[in-house]
Amino acid sequence: MTHSRRYFKQGYNTNEIPLNELSFYLRHDLLTTGELFHSIEADYAQPESKSLHVVRQVTFDTCRTLTEMYMSGIKVDLDALQEVRTQFEQEKADIEDRLQRQVRELMGIHLSTLTRQSRCLRWYSLVR
């Protein structure tokens, strides 16, 4: 296993790996990407691939955008993310509570007062 692969497995980002250890990986990544590009371009040159030219352009535009994002980084507002999580968890709890109340109303009983076995028997008698 190459040194760079070990770094990646341990969760290091590319910019945290020493360049001399990363260069082997980068060289082969570029060679493989280049070969893949030339292979795909040869496929696109075939007459039966003419309808895919729009797809190719969308793919290139998407790659360009993702490359720009990767190079400049993405800033995440952790406070806003936590607020969304809190709202989601509250909404989930509200839905679960509402669902439990509806089930109790439909069954005409308070589920918390029954044993598991009696709940199963009650449920079975309602669905038969």
trRosetta pair geometry for C-beta under 8 A, 3 or more apart (Angstrom, degrees):
i j d omega theta_ij theta_ji phi_ij phi_ji
1 5 4.9 -117 -176 81 91 130
1 6 5.9 104 129 -55 119 89
2 5 4.7 100 59 2 80 102
2 6 7.3 -142 98 -4 46 84
2 24 6.2 -143 -152 93 142 134
2 25 6.5 163 113 -65 150 96
3 6 5.7 -56 -157 33 37 112
3 7 6.6 39 148 -20 68 102
3 17 8.0 142 126 -161 96 113
3 21 4.4 -79 99 -161 134 117
4 7 5.4 -50 -152 33 39 115
4 8 6.4 38 152 -19 68 103
4 17 5.8 63 -124 -173 81 154
4 21 5.7 161 -62 142 80 87
4 22 5.3 109 -102 -110 123 54
4 24 6.7 -164 -2 65 129 94
4 25 4.0 -90 84 -32 164 141
5 8 5.7 -53 -149 36 34 111
5 9 6.3 35 152 -20 66 105
5 25 7.5 167 -48 -92 69 125
6 9 5.7 -53 -146 36 32 112
6 10 6.4 24 155 -13 65 109
7 10 5.9 -66 -152 42 29 106
7 12 4.2 -54 176 46 90 136
7 16 7.3 -180 -175 95 122 94
7 17 4.6 90 147 -100 169 114
7 21 7.3 111 -25 122 138 131
7 22 7.9 -54 48 -83 155 89
8 11 7.7 69 180 -55 32 14
8 12 6.5 -82 -80 56 32 83
12 16 4.5 -133 -169 85 99 123
12 17 5.6 111 127 -60 135 88
13 16 4.9 91 58 2 75 107
13 17 7.8 -143 95 -14 42 86
14 17 6.1 -58 -157 23 36 110
14 22 6.8 98 -161 -141 76 143
17 21 5.8 -113 170 84 97 108
17 22 4.5 115 109 -66 118 114
18 21 4.7 71 72 15 93 106
18 22 6.7 -179 88 -9 42 94
19 22 5.5 -64 -137 44 32 109
19 23 6.1 52 161 -48 68 95
20 23 6.0 -30 -145 1 28 118
21 24 7.6 -49 -179 19 37 101
22 25 5.5 -63 -164 45 54 113
22 26 5.7 52 144 -24 84 110
23 26 5.5 -56 -140 40 33 112
23 27 6.1 37 160 -25 68 105
24 27 5.9 -53 -148 32 27 111
24 28 6.6 14 159 -6 62 109
25 28 6.3 -68 -151 44 27 102
25 29 6.0 29 154 -23 66 112
26 29 5.5 -55 -142 36 29 115
26 30 6.3 28 159 -17 64 105
27 30 6.1 -59 -154 36 26 108
27 31 6.5 23 152 -16 63 108
28 31 5.5 -50 -142 38 36 113
28 32 6.1 35 159 -17 67 107
29 32 6.0 -57 -146 39 27 108
29 33 6.2 26 156 -18 63 110
30 33 5.7 -55 -142 39 29 111
30 34 6.2 32 157 -21 64 107
31 34 5.8 -56 -149 35 28 112
31 35 6.5 27 154 -17 63 106
32 35 5.8 -54 -148 37 31 110
32 36 6.3 32 154 -19 64 107
33 36 5.6 -55 -148 37 31 113
33 37 6.3 35 152 -23 65 105
34 37 5.6 -52 -148 33 31 113
34 38 6.5 25 157 -14 65 105
35 38 6.0 -56 -147 38 31 107
35 39 6.3 32 154 -20 64 109
36 39 5.7 -57 -148 37 30 113
36 40 6.3 27 156 -16 66 107
37 40 6.0 -59 -148 38 28 107
37 41 6.2 29 154 -20 65 108
38 41 5.6 -51 -143 37 32 114
38 42 6.5 37 154 -22 63 102
39 42 5.8 -52 -153 31 30 112
39 43 6.7 31 148 -17 62 104
40 43 5.5 -52 -153 35 37 114
40 44 6.4 37 150 -18 68 104
41 44 5.6 -52 -146 38 34 112
41 45 6.5 42 152 -29 64 102
42 45 5.6 -49 -152 26 33 117
42 46 7.7 46 148 -32 57 91
43 46 6.0 -42 -169 8 40 114
43 49 5.8 126 146 -78 71 157
44 49 4.9 -142 -132 128 37 142
44 52 6.4 -121 -118 89 84 115
44 53 6.9 105 -163 -90 111 71
44 56 5.9 45 -113 -74 142 151
45 49 7.3 37 41 55 22 132
46 49 4.8 84 67 1 86 109
47 50 6.1 -13 -171 -31 47 109
49 52 4.8 -50 -173 33 77 120
49 53 7.6 105 136 -48 80 73
50 53 6.2 -24 -172 -17 45 112
51 54 7.6 -39 173 19 50 100
52 55 4.7 -51 -163 40 68 119
52 56 6.0 76 137 -29 82 95
53 56 5.4 -47 -149 31 36 116
53 57 6.6 36 153 -19 65 101
54 57 5.8 -53 -152 34 34 110
54 58 6.5 33 151 -16 66 105
55 58 5.8 -56 -149 38 32 110
55 59 6.2 35 151 -22 65 107
56 59 5.6 -56 -149 36 30 114
56 60 6.4 30 154 -19 65 105
57 60 5.7 -51 -146 36 32 111
57 61 6.3 32 154 -18 65 105
58 61 5.7 -54 -147 38 31 111
58 62 6.2 33 153 -20 64 107
59 62 5.7 -56 -148 37 29 111
59 63 6.3 29 154 -19 64 106
60 63 5.7 -54 -146 37 31 111
60 64 6.3 34 154 -23 65 103
61 64 5.7 -51 -149 32 31 113
61 65 6.5 30 153 -17 63 105
62 65 5.8 -56 -151 37 32 110
62 66 6.2 28 154 -15 67 108
63 66 5.7 -56 -143 41 31 109
63 67 6.1 36 155 -24 65 106
64 67 5.7 -54 -149 34 28 114
64 68 6.5 29 153 -18 63 104
65 68 5.8 -54 -151 35 31 110
65 69 6.4 31 151 -18 65 105
66 69 5.5 -53 -147 37 34 113
66 70 6.2 36 153 -22 67 105
67 70 5.6 -53 -146 36 31 112
67 71 6.2 25 157 -16 65 108
68 71 5.9 -57 -143 39 29 107
68 72 6.1 4 165 1 66 113
69 72 6.5 -70 -138 49 23 92
69 73 7.7 -97 173 79 55 6
69 74 5.9 21 -177 -65 99 100
70 73 7.8 24 -178 -73 22 35
76 81 6.1 19 167 -40 106 138
77 80 3.9 38 107 20 119 115
77 81 6.3 159 90 -18 63 85
78 81 5.3 -52 -143 38 34 116
78 82 6.3 37 156 -21 66 103
79 82 5.8 -53 -150 35 30 110
79 83 6.5 33 150 -21 63 105
80 83 5.5 -51 -149 34 34 115
80 84 6.5 37 152 -19 65 101
81 84 5.8 -51 -151 34 32 111
81 85 6.5 34 150 -19 63 105
82 85 5.5 -53 -149 36 35 114
82 86 6.3 38 152 -21 67 104
83 86 5.7 -51 -147 35 32 112
83 87 6.4 31 154 -17 64 105
84 87 5.7 -55 -148 38 31 111
84 88 6.2 34 153 -21 65 107
85 88 5.6 -55 -147 36 30 113
85 89 6.3 28 156 -18 65 106
86 89 5.9 -55 -146 37 29 109
86 90 6.4 27 154 -17 63 107
87 90 5.8 -57 -148 38 30 110
87 91 6.2 30 154 -18 66 108
88 91 5.7 -57 -147 38 29 110
88 92 6.2 32 154 -21 65 106
89 92 5.6 -51 -146 35 31 114
89 93 6.4 31 154 -18 64 105
90 93 5.8 -54 -148 37 31 110
90 94 6.3 33 152 -20 65 106
91 94 5.6 -53 -147 35 32 113
91 95 6.4 32 154 -19 65 105
92 95 5.8 -55 -149 36 30 110
92 96 6.4 29 154 -17 65 106
93 96 5.7 -54 -147 38 32 111
93 97 6.3 33 154 -19 65 106
94 97 5.8 -55 -148 37 30 111
94 98 6.3 29 155 -18 65 108
95 98 5.7 -55 -146 39 30 111
95 99 6.2 31 154 -20 64 108
96 99 5.7 -55 -146 37 30 113
96 100 6.4 31 155 -20 64 105
97 100 5.8 -55 -149 35 30 110
97 101 6.5 30 153 -18 64 105
98 101 5.8 -54 -150 36 32 111
98 102 6.4 31 153 -19 65 106
99 102 5.7 -55 -148 36 32 111
99 103 6.4 33 154 -20 65 104
100 103 5.7 -52 -147 35 32 111
100 104 6.4 33 154 -19 65 105
100 111 7.4 -108 -165 33 94 136
101 104 5.7 -55 -149 37 32 111
101 105 6.3 32 153 -19 66 106
102 105 5.7 -53 -147 36 32 112
102 106 6.3 32 155 -19 65 107
103 106 5.8 -55 -147 38 30 111
103 107 6.2 14 159 -5 66 112
103 111 7.0 10 112 -37 112 137
104 107 6.1 -66 -142 47 27 99
104 108 7.9 174 164 -10 54 6
104 109 6.6 -112 -153 80 72 47
104 110 6.0 24 -148 -109 123 44
104 111 5.8 -110 -93 -11 91 94
105 108 7.3 27 -178 -73 29 43
106 126 8.0 93 139 -172 95 152
107 111 7.2 67 68 -66 148 92
107 122 6.4 67 -166 144 121 122
107 123 7.4 -41 -112 -88 130 65
107 126 6.4 -82 -117 -61 81 160
109 113 7.3 -122 170 55 95 107
109 114 6.6 39 146 -33 136 128
109 122 6.6 -51 21 -169 154 159
110 113 4.7 60 90 4 103 110
110 114 7.7 161 92 -12 59 88
111 114 5.9 -67 -156 35 43 108
111 119 6.0 54 -148 -114 90 122
114 118 4.4 -127 -169 89 105 113
114 119 4.8 134 109 -60 128 81
114 122 6.8 -49 -150 -4 166 142
115 118 4.8 87 52 13 82 101
115 119 6.9 -140 92 -8 40 87
116 119 5.7 -54 -149 33 31 114
116 120 6.5 31 154 -19 64 104
117 120 5.8 -55 -152 34 32 111
117 121 6.5 29 152 -16 65 106
118 121 5.5 -50 -144 38 37 112
118 122 6.1 41 154 -21 67 105
119 122 5.7 -55 -146 38 29 111
119 123 6.2 30 154 -20 65 108
120 123 5.7 -54 -145 37 29 112
120 124 6.2 31 155 -21 64 107
121 124 5.7 -54 -145 36 30 112
121 125 6.4 29 155 -19 64 106
122 125 5.9 -57 -150 35 29 110
122 126 6.6 25 153 -17 63 108
123 126 5.9 -61 -153 36 31 109
123 127 6.4 10 159 -6 67 113
124 127 6.3 -68 -142 43 28 99
124 128 6.4 39 161 -39 65 103
125 128 6.3 -41 -143 13 28 115
